Amino acid sequence: MKEKKMDRRVKYTLNALKEAMIELLQEEHISKISVVSLCNLADVNRSTFYAHFQNQHDLLQYITEEALSDIECHLLELNRSEDADRSVQALNQILEYVKEHADVFKALLSDNCDPDIQHKVMSMTEIVSPKDYQGLDERTKNYVFLFQLTGCINILHKWLDDGTIETTEEMSALILKLTGKIE
């Protein structure tokens, strides 16, 4: 995204485009979403769209980076913590943020989104991390990492699709247990 001064009109435009993208991702794959359909839904001119983004993938990247930067401080706490209670607490905060922004994360974790975005979301969280697999050769580490990564993506996706019935505490405990972070 090109750097612009963030006045209220720019904020409004970016928010309208973001909401339009999230809504369209509920229905169709990113490759099928056009700039025209985004602009029509957001009620924004194409020239306005192009003043901020190069294409629909650039907008999706912006949405992803915004979502990930907002949870980064919780991730630092999670990754520094050797204490299981602090890991659970940090993951609870992350899941609370995910729950509050369920529409964004449902879109980012859906099959309609680029799989690289899904992996970026989960890899960035380092809930599962290849550095945790001591004693395994690199190839096996990669398989275990991919297994846990896709498992976490699918667990979060199911949790969001089901309406976040389980509490964030229950989900934190489940994810940390399944990834071997806690007993």
N, C-alpha and C positions, 0 to 999 in steps of 0.2 A: 504494500500500500504506500502511496506517496504521502509524505509528511505534510499535514495541513494544520493550521491553527484550529483548535477544537472549540469553535463557537457553538451555540445551541443548535443552529441550523445544520451544521456538519454532524453533530451528535444525533440529531433527529434522523438525518439521511442514513447514517451508518446503522442506526438501530432499525430503521425500516428495512434496509437491505438485509441485515442479519436475520430479522424475523421472517422475511420472505424466503430466504435460503433455508432456514430451519423448517418452515412449512412445506416447501417444495421437496426437501429431502425425506419428508414423511411419506411422500407418494412416489418419487422416482429417483433413479440413480443420478449421481452428480454429472455423469457424461450426457444425460438427457436433458439437463436443466440449461436453458439458454439465458443469455443476458436479457433478451427481450421479455421472457416470462418473469424473470426476477424484477425487472423494472416495472412491468405492468402490475404485478402483485404489490410491490412496494410503493407504487405511484410516484416513481422517480424517472426522470428523463435518462436516456442512455448516455448522453454527454455527461450528466452528473455522475452516473455509475463509473464511467471511464476516467473521470477526474480523480477517483479514489482507488479504483482497481483495474487491473489489466483484463481480467476475465473472471468467470465464475469460480475457477479453482483458486484464484488469488483471494477472492472473498472468503472462500472456505478456509483457506490458510489463516486469514485474519481472525476468523471466528475461533479456530483451533488455538491459535497463539494467545488470544485473549482469555479463553477458558483455562488454558494451562498456566498462564502467568498468574492468574488469580489463586491457584492452589499451590504455587511453588513454595511458599513459606511453610506450609504444613508438611510438604514433602521433605524439606530440609530437616525438620524435627523427626520425622519418621526414619529417615536414613541415618541420622546421628544416634538414634536411640538403640541401645542394647537391651534396655528394660522393656519387657513385654507390655507392661501397663502403659508406658509412654507410647509405644508403637500402636497399641489399640486406640489410645486417645487421639493421636495424630491422624490415624486412619479414619476415626469417627468424624473428625473435623473435615477431612477430604470428602467423605461420603455425605456429610451434611451439605456441603457445597454442591456436590453432584445432585443431591435430592432437590435443593433449592433451584437449580438450573437444569431440571430434568429434561426439558424440551431440547436444550442445546446438546446434552450428552446422549439423549436418545438418537438424535440426528447424527452425531459424531460416531457413535458406536453401531449404527445401523448398517445393514448390507448395502444401502444406497450410497454410502460414503466410500471414499477411497480406502482400501485396506491399510495403506500406509498411514493414514490418519489414525485409524484404530490402534495400530501398533505404536504410533507416536504418543498417543494418549496414555496407553498402559506402560510403555517403556519409560516414559518420562516420570511416571509415578514411582518406578523402581520398587513396586510392591513385590514384583518378581525381578530378580537380577541375576545375571550369569555369574557374578562374583561369589554368589552364595553356594555354588556347587563344587566345593573342594573335593579333590580326589577323583574327579571325572575328567576324561579327556575332552578336548575342545568340541569335537563333533557331538559327543553325548551331552555336554553342557548346552549346546545349541538346541538339541532336541527337547531336553527337559525345560529349557527356557521357553521355547515355542509352545510346548504343551501347557505350561502354567499360564503363559500370556494369553493364549486363546481361551483357556478356562476362565480367567478373570474377566476377559471381555464379555464372554457369554453369560457369566454370573451377573455382572453389572447390567447387561442388556436385559436379561430376564427380570431382574429386580425392578428396573425402570418400567418395563412393559407391564408388569403386574401391579404397578401403582405403588411401589415402595412399601409393601405390606410389612415386611420385617423392619425392625428398627435399625438405625445405623450401627448401633452397638452389636446387634446380632450379625449383621453383614460383615463388620470388621473382624469379629471373632472367626467367622466362617472363612473369610478370605485369608487371614493370617494363619489359620490352622491348615488350610489346604495348600498354602505355599510353604509351609514348614517354618514360618517365622515364630509361631508359638506352638506349644504342645497341646 
